[in-house]
Amino acid sequence: MRLKSAIWVSAFLRRCMVEGIFGAVVRKGSEEAGAVHVIVNHLDGTCHLFAPAPGEAHDEMGERRWIAEISPPQTPADAMALLDRRLRFDPDLWIVEVEDRKGMAGLSATA
C-alpha cells in the first residue's frame, strides 16, 4: 500500500526535524497523489532538486524512488524556476524545501 502524498510529506518533515534538519512545505499539492519535489538547500547558494523517478514510483521495499534533476552548483532560484514551469502542466505537485548543509536529507537518486 502506498502512502498518500500528504502523509509522506508530513512523515518526511518530521524525520528531518528529528535529525535537526529544518524543512517546510513551500507548496501544497494534491493530498492523495500529488507528485512530491524536494529541494535540499545546502545554505551555501547551491541545492539539489529531487523529483519522482520515471517509471515505477516505488522500489521493492516500498520506498519512493527519486532522480536528481538539479545538482550543485545550481541555486535554489534555478530549482524554483524549473518547478514554476512544471506547475503550468501539473498544478497538483508538492514542493518541499529542507536545509541540509552536509547531505541530502536522507534522499538518494536512482541510477
Secondary structure, 3 states (H helix, E strand, C coil): CCCCHHHHHHHHHHHHHHCCCEEEEEECCCCCCCCEEEEEECCCCCEEEEEECCCCCECCCCCECEEEEECCCCCHHHHHHHHHHHHCCCCCCEEEEEECCCCCCCCCECC
